[in-house]
Amino acid sequence: RDKLEKHLNVNESFEVVMDISGSSVYDFTCFCLDEKEKLVADEYMIFYNQTKSPKGEIIYNASGNKTVFSVNLSLIPQNIKKLAFFVGLVYNK
């Protein structure tokens, strides 16, 4: 755990790339959490069935077992304090 400011310019968009090798199928999700680490609202759960947040702050793009989340922190509402990225196994092939 560390502050993003130490590693990148938070005023510019960046990508979070999640890539898993193997034959299993996975779901990738980004949860936007408040100060109590609770989901801010359903529309701030970004995944295959909801591919962007309300203002396009976070955009999901998937291909096979690779998913890219494009993130623009400067657009994220102040009540969002943390982004949590999750990978879940759907099934083994």
DRENNU-773970 format. One record per residue: residue number from 1; x, y, z of N, C-alpha, C in turn. Coordinates in steps of 0.1 Angstrom, whole numbers, plus 2048, in hexadecimal, padded with zeros to 3 digits. Each point is the difference from the previous one (the first is absolute). Example, Ala and Ser with C-alpha at 12.3 -4.5 7.8 and 13.67 -1.06 7.14 Angstrom:
<lumdos>
i 1; n_east 884; n_north 7C7; n_up 84E; ca_east 7F7; ca_north 80C; ca_up 800; c_east 809; c_north 80C; c_up 800
i 2; n_east 7FC; n_north 80B; n_up 7F9; ca_east 809; ca_north 80B; ca_up 800; c_east 7F8; c_north 80B; c_up 808
</lumdos>
This chain:
<lumdos>
i 1; n_east 808; n_north 7F4; n_up 800; ca_east 7F8; ca_north 80C; ca_up 800; c_east 809; c_north 80C; c_up 800
i 2; n_east 7FC; n_north 809; n_up 7F7; ca_east 808; ca_north 80C; ca_up 7FF; c_east 7F8; c_north 80B; c_up 7F9
i 3; n_east 804; n_north 80C; n_up 801; ca_east 7F9; ca_north 80B; ca_up 7F9; c_east 804; c_north 800; c_up 7F1
i 4; n_east 7F6; n_north 801; n_up 7F7; ca_east 802; ca_north 800; ca_up 7F2; c_east 809; c_north 80C; c_up 7FC
i 5; n_east 7FF; n_north 80B; n_up 807; ca_east 808; ca_north 80C; ca_up 7FC; c_east 80F; c_north 7FD; c_up 800
i 6; n_east 804; n_north 7F6; n_up 807; ca_east 80E; ca_north 7FD; ca_up 800; c_east 805; c_north 7F9; c_up 7F3
i 7; n_east 7F6; n_north 7FA; n_up 7F9; ca_east 803; ca_north 7F7; ca_up 7F5; c_east 7FB; c_north 805; c_up 7F2
i 8; n_east 7F7; n_north 809; n_up 800; ca_east 7FA; ca_north 805; ca_up 7F3; c_east 7FA; c_north 80E; c_up 802
i 9; n_east 7FD; n_north 806; n_up 7F5; ca_east 7FA; ca_north 80D; ca_up 800; c_east 7F1; c_north 7FD; c_up 801
i 10; n_east 7FA; n_north 803; n_up 80B; ca_east 7F1; ca_north 7FD; ca_up 802; c_east 7F7; c_north 809; c_up 7F9
i 11; n_east 806; n_north 80B; n_up 7F9; ca_east 7F8; ca_north 809; ca_up 7F8; c_east 7FE; c_north 7FB; c_up 7F2
i 12; n_east 807; n_north 7F5; n_up 7FC; ca_east 800; ca_north 7FA; ca_up 7F3; c_east 7F9; c_north 7F2; c_up 801
i 13; n_east 7FA; n_north 7FC; n_up 7F5; ca_east 7FA; ca_north 7F3; ca_up 800; c_east 80B; c_north 7F5; c_up 800
i 14; n_east 7FC; n_north 7F5; n_up 806; ca_east 809; ca_north 7F4; ca_up 800; c_east 7F8; c_north 7F3; c_up 7FF
i 15; n_east 807; n_north 7F5; n_up 7FE; ca_east 7FA; ca_north 7F4; ca_up 7FE; c_east 804; c_north 7F6; c_up 80B
i 16; n_east 7F6; n_north 7F8; n_up 804; ca_east 803; ca_north 7F5; ca_up 809; c_east 7FD; c_north 7F3; c_up 7F7
i 17; n_east 80B; n_north 7F9; n_up 7FE; ca_east 7FF; ca_north 7F4; ca_up 7F7; c_east 800; c_north 7F3; c_up 809
i 18; n_east 7F6; n_north 7F8; n_up 7FD; ca_east 7FF; ca_north 7F3; ca_up 808; c_east 800; c_north 7F5; c_up 7F5
i 19; n_east 809; n_north 7F7; n_up 801; ca_east 802; ca_north 7F6; ca_up 7F6; c_east 803; c_north 7F3; c_up 807
i 20; n_east 7F8; n_north 7F6; n_up 7FE; ca_east 802; ca_north 7F2; ca_up 806; c_east 802; c_north 7F6; c_up 7F5
i 21; n_east 80A; n_north 7F8; n_up 801; ca_east 802; ca_north 7F5; ca_up 7F6; c_east 7FA; c_north 7F4; c_up 805
i 22; n_east 7FD; n_north 7F7; n_up 7F7; ca_east 7F9; ca_north 7F3; ca_up 803; c_east 7F3; c_north 7FF; c_up 7F9
i 23; n_east 7FA; n_north 7F5; n_up 802; ca_east 7F4; ca_north 7FD; ca_up 7F8; c_east 7F3; c_north 803; c_up 808
i 24; n_east 801; n_north 804; n_up 80C; ca_east 7F4; ca_north 803; ca_up 808; c_east 7FA; c_north 80D; c_up 7FB
i 25; n_east 7F4; n_north 803; n_up 804; ca_east 7F9; ca_north 80C; ca_up 7FD; c_east 7FF; c_north 809; c_up 80D
i 26; n_east 803; n_north 80D; n_up 7FF; ca_east 800; ca_north 808; ca_up 80B; c_east 7F7; c_north 80D; c_up 7FE
i 27; n_east 7FB; n_north 805; n_up 80B; ca_east 7F9; ca_north 80D; ca_up 800; c_east 80A; c_north 80B; c_up 806
i 28; n_east 800; n_north 80C; n_up 7FA; ca_east 808; ca_north 80B; ca_up 805; c_east 7F7; c_north 80B; c_up 804
i 29; n_east 801; n_north 806; n_up 80B; ca_east 7F8; ca_north 80A; ca_up 805; c_east 807; c_north 80B; c_up 807
i 30; n_east 7FC; n_north 80D; n_up 7FF; ca_east 805; ca_north 80B; ca_up 807; c_east 7F5; c_north 805; c_up 809
i 31; n_east 802; n_north 801; n_up 80D; ca_east 7F6; ca_north 805; ca_up 80A; c_east 805; c_north 80E; c_up 804
i 32; n_east 7F7; n_north 80A; n_up 800; ca_east 803; ca_north 80E; ca_up 805; c_east 7FB; c_north 801; c_up 80E
i 33; n_east 809; n_north 801; n_up 80A; ca_east 7FC; ca_north 800; ca_up 80E; c_east 800; c_north 80D; c_up 807
i 34; n_east 7F8; n_north 802; n_up 80A; ca_east 800; ca_north 80C; ca_up 808; c_east 80A; c_north 7FE; c_up 80C
i 35; n_east 800; n_north 80A; n_up 809; ca_east 809; ca_north 800; ca_up 80B; c_east 7FE; c_north 7F4; c_up 80A
i 36; n_east 7F4; n_north 7FA; n_up 7FF; ca_east 7FE; ca_north 7F4; ca_up 808; c_east 802; c_north 7F3; c_up 7F8
i 37; n_east 806; n_north 801; n_up 7F4; ca_east 803; ca_north 7F5; ca_up 7F7; c_east 7F3; c_north 7F9; c_up 7FC
i 38; n_east 7F6; n_north 808; n_up 7FE; ca_east 7F3; ca_north 7FA; ca_up 7FB; c_east 7FE; c_north 806; c_up 7F1
i 39; n_east 7FA; n_north 7F8; n_up 7F8; ca_east 7FD; ca_north 804; ca_up 7F2; c_east 7F8; c_north 80D; c_up 800
i 40; n_east 804; n_north 80A; n_up 7F9; ca_east 7FA; ca_north 80D; ca_up 800; c_east 7F1; c_north 7FE; c_up 7FA
i 41; n_east 7FF; n_north 7FA; n_up 7F5; ca_east 7F3; ca_north 7FE; ca_up 7F9; c_east 802; c_north 7F5; c_up 7F6
i 42; n_east 7F5; n_north 7F9; n_up 7FC; ca_east 801; ca_north 7F5; ca_up 7F7; c_east 807; c_north 804; c_up 7F3
i 43; n_east 7FD; n_north 80C; n_up 7FB; ca_east 806; ca_north 805; ca_up 7F4; c_east 80F; c_north 802; c_up 801
i 44; n_east 806; n_north 7FE; n_up 80C; ca_east 80E; ca_north 801; ca_up 802; c_east 807; c_north 7F3; c_up 802
i 45; n_east 7F9; n_north 7F5; n_up 7FB; ca_east 806; ca_north 7F3; ca_up 7FF; c_east 802; c_north 7FD; c_up 7F1
i 46; n_east 80C; n_north 801; n_up 7FC; ca_east 803; ca_north 7FF; ca_up 7F2; c_east 805; c_north 7F2; c_up 7FC
i 47; n_east 7F9; n_north 7F9; n_up 7F7; ca_east 803; ca_north 7F3; ca_up 7FC; c_east 7FA; c_north 7FD; c_up 7F2
i 48; n_east 800; n_north 7F3; n_up 7FC; ca_east 7FC; ca_north 7FD; ca_up 7F2; c_east 7F2; c_north 804; c_up 7FC
i 49; n_east 7F7; n_north 801; n_up 80A; ca_east 7F2; ca_north 804; ca_up 7FD; c_east 7FD; c_north 80F; c_up 802
i 50; n_east 80A; n_north 807; n_up 806; ca_east 7FF; ca_north 80E; ca_up 801; c_east 80E; c_north 806; c_up 7FE
i 51; n_east 803; n_north 803; n_up 7F4; ca_east 80E; ca_north 802; ca_up 7FB; c_east 805; c_north 80E; c_up 803
i 52; n_east 7F8; n_north 809; n_up 806; ca_east 806; ca_north 80D; ca_up 803; c_east 7F8; c_north 806; c_up 80C
i 53; n_east 807; n_north 809; n_up 807; ca_east 7F9; ca_north 807; ca_up 80B; c_east 7F8; c_north 80B; c_up 7FA
i 54; n_east 7F7; n_north 807; n_up 808; ca_east 7F7; ca_north 80A; ca_up 7FB; c_east 806; c_north 80B; c_up 7F7
i 55; n_east 80C; n_north 805; n_up 804; ca_east 806; ca_north 80B; ca_up 7F8; c_east 80C; c_north 7FB; c_up 7F8
i 56; n_east 802; n_north 7F3; n_up 7FF; ca_east 80B; ca_north 7FA; ca_up 7F8; c_east 80D; c_north 802; c_up 808
i 57; n_east 7FF; n_north 801; n_up 80D; ca_east 80D; ca_north 801; ca_up 808; c_east 808; c_north 7F3; c_up 7FF
i 58; n_east 7F8; n_north 7F5; n_up 7FF; ca_east 807; ca_north 7F3; ca_up 7FF; c_east 7F9; c_north 7F8; c_up 7F5
i 59; n_east 808; n_north 7FB; n_up 7F7; ca_east 7FB; ca_north 7F9; ca_up 7F4; c_east 806; c_north 7F2; c_up 800
i 60; n_east 7F7; n_north 7F6; n_up 7FE; ca_east 804; ca_north 7F2; ca_up 800; c_east 801; c_north 7FB; c_up 7F1
i 61; n_east 80B; n_north 7F9; n_up 7FD; ca_east 802; ca_north 7FA; ca_up 7F3; c_east 806; c_north 7F3; c_up 801
i 62; n_east 7F9; n_north 7F5; n_up 7FC; ca_east 805; ca_north 7F2; ca_up 802; c_east 802; c_north 7F9; c_up 7F3
i 63; n_east 80A; n_north 7F7; n_up 800; ca_east 802; ca_north 7F7; ca_up 7F5; c_east 806; c_north 7F3; c_up 806
i 64; n_east 7F8; n_north 7F6; n_up 800; ca_east 804; ca_north 7F3; ca_up 806; c_east 803; c_north 802; c_up 80F
i 65; n_east 80B; n_north 7FB; n_up 804; ca_east 803; ca_north 801; ca_up 80F; c_east 809; c_north 80D; c_up 803
i 66; n_east 7FF; n_north 80A; n_up 7F7; ca_east 807; ca_north 80C; ca_up 802; c_east 7F5; c_north 80B; c_up 801
i 67; n_east 801; n_north 809; n_up 80A; ca_east 7F7; ca_north 80B; ca_up 801; c_east 808; c_north 80D; c_up 803
i 68; n_east 7FC; n_north 80B; n_up 7FA; ca_east 807; ca_north 80C; ca_up 802; c_east 7F5; c_north 80A; c_up 805
i 69; n_east 803; n_north 806; n_up 80C; ca_east 7F8; ca_north 80B; ca_up 805; c_east 807; c_north 80D; c_up 7FE
i 70; n_east 7FA; n_north 809; n_up 7F8; ca_east 806; ca_north 80D; ca_up 7FE; c_east 7FA; c_north 809; c_up 80B
i 71; n_east 809; n_north 807; n_up 807; ca_east 7FC; ca_north 808; ca_up 80C; c_east 804; c_north 80E; c_up 7FE
i 72; n_east 7F6; n_north 809; n_up 803; ca_east 803; ca_north 80E; ca_up 800; c_east 7FC; c_north 806; c_up 80E
i 73; n_east 809; n_north 800; n_up 809; ca_east 7FE; ca_north 804; ca_up 80E; c_east 7FA; c_north 80E; c_up 801
i 74; n_east 804; n_north 809; n_up 7F7; ca_east 7FB; ca_north 80E; ca_up 801; c_east 7F1; c_north 801; c_up 7FE
i 75; n_east 7FA; n_north 7F6; n_up 7FB; ca_east 7F1; ca_north 800; ca_up 7FE; c_east 7F8; c_north 7F9; c_up 80B
i 76; n_east 807; n_north 7F9; n_up 809; ca_east 7FA; ca_north 7F8; ca_up 80A; c_east 7FA; c_north 809; c_up 80B
i 77; n_east 7F3; n_north 7FE; n_up 804; ca_east 7FA; ca_north 808; ca_up 80B; c_east 808; c_north 7FF; c_up 80D
i 78; n_east 7FF; n_north 80A; n_up 808; ca_east 808; ca_north 801; ca_up 80C; c_east 7FC; c_north 7F5; c_up 80A
i 79; n_east 7F4; n_north 7FB; n_up 800; ca_east 7FC; ca_north 7F6; ca_up 80A; c_east 806; c_north 7F2; c_up 7FD
i 80; n_east 807; n_north 7FE; n_up 7F4; ca_east 807; ca_north 7F4; ca_up 7FD; c_east 80E; c_north 801; c_up 806
i 81; n_east 804; n_north 7F8; n_up 809; ca_east 80C; ca_north 801; ca_up 807; c_east 80A; c_north 7F4; c_up 7FC
i 82; n_east 7FB; n_north 7F6; n_up 7FA; ca_east 808; ca_north 7F4; ca_up 7FC; c_east 7FA; c_north 7F9; c_up 7F4
i 83; n_east 809; n_north 7FB; n_up 7F8; ca_east 7FC; ca_north 7F7; ca_up 7F5; c_east 806; c_north 7F2; c_up 803
i 84; n_east 7F7; n_north 7F6; n_up 800; ca_east 804; ca_north 7F3; ca_up 803; c_east 7FD; c_north 7F7; c_up 7F3
i 85; n_east 80B; n_north 7FA; n_up 7FC; ca_east 7FF; ca_north 7F7; ca_up 7F4; c_east 800; c_north 7F2; c_up 804
i 86; n_east 7F7; n_north 7F8; n_up 7FA; ca_east 7FD; ca_north 7F2; ca_up 804; c_east 800; c_north 7F7; c_up 7F4
i 87; n_east 806; n_north 7F4; n_up 802; ca_east 800; ca_north 7F6; ca_up 7F6; c_east 7F9; c_north 7F4; c_up 807
i 88; n_east 7F6; n_north 7FB; n_up 7F9; ca_east 7F9; ca_north 7F4; ca_up 806; c_east 7FF; c_north 7F5; c_up 7F5
i 89; n_east 802; n_north 7F4; n_up 805; ca_east 7FF; ca_north 7F4; ca_up 7F7; c_east 7F2; c_north 7FD; c_up 7FD
i 90; n_east 7FC; n_north 800; n_up 7F3; ca_east 7F3; ca_north 7FC; ca_up 7FC; c_east 7FE; c_north 7F1; c_up 7FE
i 91; n_east 809; n_north 7FA; n_up 7F9; ca_east 801; ca_north 7F1; ca_up 7FF; c_east 80D; c_north 7FC; c_up 7FA
i 92; n_east 803; n_north 7F3; n_up 803; ca_east 80C; ca_north 7FA; ca_up 7FA; c_east 7FC; c_north 7F9; c_up 7F3
i 93; n_east 808; n_north 800; n_up 7F6; ca_east 7FD; ca_north 7F9; ca_up 7F4; c_east 806; c_north 7F2; c_up 800
</lumdos>
